[in-house]
Amino acid sequence: MAPIRTLFTLLLSLGTASAFTTGKPAATKTSSSLNIVNPEVYENAQKEWESEFAPLAKWGWGPSVQAEKWNGRHAMFGWFFICATAYCKGHGLIPDADTVLDLQQWGTLATISGKDTITNERAIILIANAHFFALSLMATISPLPFGDSLLLDPNHPQYERMAARNKSPFGYLPALKFGLTEEAEIINGRLAMVGIIALVTATAIFDKPMLDIVNEWVGGAYF
């Protein structure tokens, strides 16, 4: 039953993916035959957003390429961290994984609810998550000069390039371009976001840890 439930969860999540897609690609981008969504719907929504929330739209908030890029990047990074954690768990790289934290030593940091304490494995994963979240936050607040900022900062050296790109949505399905291209990044980011939605949905439906569900999806390859 597990493969059937997993397939159902993936189909359910993919059915909602169109809610996160953008509109018609720019003239400089090759259009895909699968760009079947009426581009006027997105374009009108984008214009309404820019007119009603001009201060936010100026900085790239809302239905924009800038927002989709950053959401996709965080989703891809999240999958990297999830897969790396599953690998560490399956290969015994987490020391004393099943050891329960001492409540007297760690206090409320070791508790879930009441007096139930977490294991050493869960504590290490939690600390690692907090560390990588801090790195991600720093990347958005203090980006490198050659990279993209989280917002469309007029003072950023790449502002003109990012502003021009923000006016050119990639469409329902961007052109398939391999390598280090913006089209490849958009497609990978969208797949990662849909995957995160599927994983969270499966966790809620089946009441299982995320790592166990990911391990099932890959046929028990991790542990």
Solvent accessible surface area in square Angstrom, and as a share of the most:
residue,aa,sasa,rsa
1,M,150,0.67
2,A,42,0.33
3,P,101,0.64
4,I,112,0.57
5,R,117,0.43
6,T,17,0.10
7,L,104,0.52
8,F,120,0.50
9,T,0,0.00
10,L,61,0.31
11,L,108,0.54
12,L,86,0.43
13,S,4,0.03
14,L,95,0.47
15,G,60,0.58
16,T,66,0.38
17,A,24,0.18
18,S,61,0.39
19,A,85,0.66
20,F,117,0.49
21,T,29,0.17
22,T,10,0.06
23,G,5,0.05
24,K,104,0.44
25,P,16,0.10
26,A,27,0.21
27,A,113,0.87
28,T,127,0.74
29,K,36,0.15
30,T,86,0.50
31,S,71,0.46
32,S,27,0.17
33,S,110,0.71
34,L,97,0.48
35,N,37,0.19
36,I,131,0.67
37,V,60,0.34
38,N,80,0.41
39,P,41,0.26
40,E,104,0.47
41,V,97,0.56
42,Y,25,0.09
43,E,48,0.22
44,N,80,0.41
45,A,47,0.37
46,Q,24,0.11
47,K,135,0.57
48,E,104,0.47
49,W,63,0.22
50,E,61,0.27
51,S,85,0.55
52,E,119,0.53
53,F,86,0.36
54,A,56,0.43
55,P,101,0.64
56,L,81,0.41
57,A,18,0.14
58,K,118,0.50
59,W,89,0.31
60,G,4,0.04
61,W,126,0.44
62,G,28,0.27
63,P,48,0.30
64,S,7,0.05
65,V,0,0.00
66,Q,2,0.01
67,A,30,0.23
68,E,14,0.06
69,K,6,0.02
70,W,24,0.08
71,N,83,0.43
72,G,3,0.02
73,R,68,0.25
74,H,75,0.33
75,A,12,0.09
76,M,59,0.26
77,F,80,0.33
78,G,22,0.21
79,W,45,0.16
80,F,134,0.56
81,F,26,0.11
82,I,25,0.13
83,C,45,0.27
84,A,40,0.31
85,T,13,0.08
86,A,0,0.00
87,Y,106,0.40
88,C,40,0.24
89,K,65,0.27
90,G,29,0.28
91,H,97,0.43
92,G,63,0.61
93,L,105,0.52
94,I,18,0.09
95,P,85,0.53
96,D,102,0.53
97,A,27,0.21
98,D,126,0.65
99,T,75,0.43
100,V,85,0.49
101,L,20,0.10
102,D,72,0.37
103,L,66,0.33
104,Q,172,0.76
105,Q,137,0.61
106,W,113,0.39
107,G,31,0.29
108,T,118,0.69
109,L,140,0.70
110,A,0,0.00
111,T,36,0.21
112,I,96,0.49
113,S,74,0.48
114,G,70,0.67
115,K,172,0.73
116,D,94,0.49
117,T,32,0.18
118,I,15,0.08
119,T,45,0.26
120,N,33,0.17
121,E,30,0.13
122,R,135,0.49
123,A,13,0.10
124,I,62,0.31
125,I,37,0.19
126,L,108,0.54
127,I,112,0.57
128,A,29,0.22
129,N,64,0.33
130,A,61,0.47
131,H,103,0.46
132,F,62,0.26
133,F,137,0.57
134,A,47,0.36
135,L,93,0.46
136,S,22,0.14
137,L,77,0.39
138,M,99,0.44
139,A,49,0.38
140,T,16,0.09
141,I,111,0.56
142,S,76,0.49
143,P,39,0.25
144,L,109,0.54
145,P,87,0.55
146,F,157,0.65
147,G,23,0.22
148,D,15,0.08
149,S,7,0.05
150,L,60,0.30
151,L,53,0.26
152,L,8,0.04
153,D,44,0.23
154,P,60,0.38
155,N,136,0.70
156,H,20,0.09
157,P,100,0.63
158,Q,51,0.23
159,Y,60,0.23
160,E,145,0.65
161,R,103,0.37
162,M,0,0.00
163,A,27,0.21
164,A,65,0.50
165,R,19,0.07
166,N,14,0.07
167,K,137,0.58
168,S,19,0.12
169,P,10,0.07
170,F,2,0.01
171,G,1,0.01
172,Y,71,0.27
173,L,62,0.31
174,P,6,0.04
175,A,13,0.10
176,L,128,0.64
177,K,80,0.34
178,F,168,0.70
179,G,57,0.54
180,L,194,0.97
181,T,45,0.26
182,E,60,0.27
183,E,14,0.06
184,A,18,0.14
185,E,41,0.18
186,I,5,0.02
187,I,28,0.14
188,N,73,0.37
189,G,3,0.02
190,R,28,0.10
191,L,115,0.57
192,A,9,0.07
193,M,35,0.16
194,V,20,0.11
195,G,13,0.13
196,I,49,0.25
197,I,57,0.29
198,A,0,0.00
199,L,1,0.00
200,V,75,0.43
201,T,33,0.19
202,A,0,0.00
203,T,34,0.20
204,A,83,0.64
205,I,86,0.44
206,F,39,0.16
207,D,130,0.68
208,K,72,0.30
209,P,83,0.52
210,M,76,0.34
211,L,26,0.13
212,D,42,0.22
213,I,3,0.01
214,V,4,0.03
215,N,15,0.08
216,E,71,0.32
217,W,66,0.23
218,V,70,0.40
219,G,71,0.68
220,G,37,0.35
221,A,77,0.60
222,Y,43,0.16
223,F,89,0.37
